[in-house]
Amino acid sequence: MNDLNVTAPVHQDELSRSLRPRHVSMITIGGIIGAGLFVGSSVAIAAAGPAVIVSYVLTGFLILLVMRMLGEMAVEMPQVRSFTEFTRAALGNWAGFSVGWLYWYFWAIVIPVEAIAGAGIIQRWLPLPSWQIGTALMIAMTAVNLMSARAYGEFEFWFSSIKVAAIVTFIIVVGAHALGYRSPSGPTFSNLVAYGGFAPRGVFAVLASVTTVIWSMMGAEVVTIAAAESPEPARAIAKMTSTIISRILIFYVLSIFVITCVVPWTRVVSGQSPFTLALDEIRFPYASAFMAAVILTAVLSCLNSSFYIASRVLFVLASRGDAPRWLVRTNSRHVPGRAVLLASAVGFVGVLATCLPSW
């Protein structure tokens, strides 16, 4: 009887309901923890100084508002399988068509970008051409997403678990140093104001950095798509949207706070991980290799999610007549295999196009 409650019955050409609550929960966390935090945060810190902490708080508040609105719409319209369809319900078919295809295009382009980024990291340990590593990653993630929604959920669960463990460890270790533990000069909170003040570039820079920070939090909305393949979609979305702010405060605000406490903001270089810089500052052994492994996990998580999101959005578009109907077909495991393969084809073209100049 319990099994029947966990996995709802599905018909041919319908998506499964095989994602468990733990999958949906970790998919949400993984959606807001990516390379944008581990590397992209350097751009915001360099632009706003220590006051970038305020930028992250403001962005978190905006994300909270958006997610609460999505949660309310999901409860009101539990039959909607993608947040892009809320625009169709409110504004008409033209809005659903436009937003759906733009969102698919975004994630389809992210696929080769993440594959190439992952290849660049793996080359640290495996000296092979980037196109070969990128192709291998593409094949692996294509296979995972063709297996089942459950397979995607399991991979994302473990990817997200690694990222969460890494960030919590980072906050504890670097935070202890900021408090004075094993610090030759005692607590290092003076770095927050010692280099031009808390907001050295002014209030406008703090507000302008919100546009940079909000990009790094892209992915929180993924829960509205993944929840469609869980037994209770509306309940899952409502639960995740109510807890999103606490996760942003823990993973983003606290990590950026301890970084700016330990490392003078003037030493942060755009494009280079401030997390690695902070670990080097406290003489954490193998800091570079540790962060490279964590960033690789974040990249693979994003690559995995890109396949999933692109295929499901395309499936929904096809079911509404905004894409070829043959994309609605699902395999025996209720996976829109044709939509997955189309996203994979776009990814392969992107990987090869990036590597062609080096041939």
Residue pairs with C-beta under 8 A, 6 or more apart in sequence:
5 231
6 20
6 231
7 16
7 17
7 18
7 231
8 17
8 231
10 16
10 17
10 334
12 330
13 328
13 329
13 330
14 330
14 334
15 81
15 149
15 228
15 229
15 312
15 315
15 330
15 334
15 336
16 148
16 149
16 150
16 229
16 333
16 334
16 335
17 229
17 230
17 231
18 148
18 149
18 150
18 153
18 229
18 334
19 27
19 149
19 150
19 153
19 226
19 227
19 229
19 230
20 153
20 230
21 230
21 236
22 157
23 150
23 153
23 154
23 156
23 157
23 226
23 230
24 153
24 223
24 226
24 227
24 230
24 236
24 240
25 240
26 156
26 157
26 160
26 161
27 153
27 156
27 157
27 160
27 222
27 223
27 226
27 305
28 220
28 222
28 223
28 226
28 240
28 244
28 247
29 160
29 163
29 164
29 247
29 251
30 156
30 159
30 160
30 163
30 219
30 301
30 305
31 219
31 220
31 221
31 222
31 223
31 305
32 63
32 217
32 219
32 220
32 244
32 247
32 248
32 251
32 252
33 160
33 163
33 164
33 167
33 251
33 298
34 216
34 219
34 298
34 299
34 301
34 302
35 117
35 295
35 298
35 299
35 302
36 215
36 216
36 217
36 218
37 216
37 251
37 252
37 255
37 298
38 273
38 275
38 291
38 294
38 295
38 298
39 271
39 272
39 273
39 295
40 212
40 215
40 216
41 52
41 213
41 216
41 256
41 259
41 274
42 268
42 269
42 270
42 271
42 272
42 273
42 274
43 212
43 270
43 271
44 52
44 55
44 56
44 209
44 212
44 213
44 216
45 52
45 256
45 259
45 260
45 265
45 268
45 274
46 265
46 268
46 269
46 270
47 201
47 205
47 208
47 209
47 212
48 55
48 199
48 201
48 205
48 206
48 208
48 209
49 195
49 196
49 197
49 198
49 199
49 200
49 201
49 205
49 260
49 265
50 191
50 192
50 193
50 198
50 199
50 200
50 260
50 265
51 198
51 199
51 200
51 201
51 205
51 206
52 206
52 209
52 213
52 256
52 260
52 265
53 253
53 256
53 257
53 260
54 199
54 206
55 206
55 207
55 209
55 210
55 212
55 213
56 213
56 248
56 252
56 253
56 256
57 249
57 253
58 207
58 210
59 210
59 213
59 214
59 217
59 248
60 217
60 245
60 248
60 249
60 252
60 253
61 245
62 210
62 214
63 214
63 217
63 220
63 244
63 245
63 248
64 244
64 245
64 248
66 220
66 221
67 220
67 221
67 240
67 241
67 244
68 241
68 242
70 83
70 86
70 221
70 224
70 237
70 241
71 237
71 238
71 240
71 241
71 242
73 80
73 83
73 86
74 80
74 83
74 224
74 227
74 233
74 234
74 237
74 238
75 234
75 237
75 238
77 86
77 89
78 233
78 234
80 86
80 89
80 228
81 225
81 228
81 233
81 312
81 316
82 100
82 224
82 225
82 228
82 312
82 313
82 316
83 221
83 224
83 225
84 96
84 99
84 100
84 103
84 313
84 316
85 96
85 100
85 316
85 320
87 95
87 96
87 98
87 99
88 95
88 96
88 97
88 99
88 100
88 320
89 96
93 320
93 322
96 320
96 322
97 317
97 322
100 313
100 316
100 317
100 320
100 322
101 317
101 322
103 309
103 313
104 310
104 313
104 314
104 317
107 306
107 309
107 310
107 313
107 343
108 306
108 310
108 343
108 346
108 347
109 346
109 350
110 302
110 306
111 138
111 303
111 306
111 307
111 310
111 343
111 344
111 346
111 347
111 350
112 134
112 346
112 347
112 348
112 349
112 350
112 351
112 353
112 354
113 350
114 299
114 300
114 302
114 303
114 306
115 134
115 137
115 138
115 303
115 347
115 350
115 351
116 130
116 134
116 350
116 351
116 354
116 355
117 299
118 133
118 134
118 137
118 296
118 299
118 300
118 303
119 130
119 131
119 133
119 134
119 137
120 130
121 292
121 295
121 296
121 299
122 133
122 296
123 130
123 133
124 289
124 292
126 133
129 355
129 358
130 354
130 355
130 358
131 351
131 352
131 354
131 355
131 358
131 359
134 351
134 354
134 355
135 348
135 351
137 300
137 303
138 344
138 347
138 348
138 351
141 300
141 303
141 304
141 307
142 307
142 340
142 341
142 344
144 151
144 152
144 155
144 304
144 307
145 151
145 152
145 304
145 307
145 308
145 311
145 335
145 340
146 331
146 335
146 337
146 340
146 341
147 333
147 335
148 333
148 334
148 335
149 229
149 308
149 334
149 335
152 304
152 307
152 308
153 226
155 304
156 301
156 304
156 305
156 308
159 297
159 298
159 300
159 301
159 304
160 301
162 294
162 297
163 294
163 297
163 298
163 301
164 251
166 290
166 294
166 297
167 250
167 251
167 255
170 255
170 258
170 275
170 278
170 279
171 250
171 254
171 255
171 258
173 279
173 282
173 284
174 258
174 259
174 261
174 262
174 278
174 279
174 282
175 254
175 258
175 261
176 182
177 183
177 188
177 262
177 281
177 282
178 187
178 188
178 189
178 258
178 261
178 262
179 187
180 186
180 187
180 188
182 282
183 282
188 261
188 262
189 261
191 260
191 261
191 262
191 263
191 264
191 265
192 198
192 260
192 261
194 264
195 264
195 265
195 266
196 266
199 205
199 206
200 265
217 248
217 252
219 302
219 305
220 244
222 305
222 309
223 236
223 237
223 240
223 241
224 237
225 308
225 309
225 312
225 313
226 308
227 233
227 234
227 236
227 237
227 240
228 312
230 236
255 275
258 278
259 274
259 275
259 277
259 278
262 278
262 281
262 282
263 274
263 277
263 278
263 281
267 277
268 274
268 277
273 291
273 295
275 291
275 294
276 287
276 288
276 291
279 287
279 290
279 291
280 287
280 288
284 290
306 343
307 340
307 343
307 344
307 347
310 339
310 343
310 346
311 335
311 336
311 339
311 340
311 342
311 343
312 336
312 339
314 323
314 327
314 336
314 339
314 342
314 343
315 327
315 328
315 330
315 336
315 339
317 323
317 327
318 324
318 325
318 326
318 327
318 328
318 339
319 328
326 338
327 336
327 338
327 339
327 342
328 336
329 336
329 337
329 338
330 336
330 337
331 337
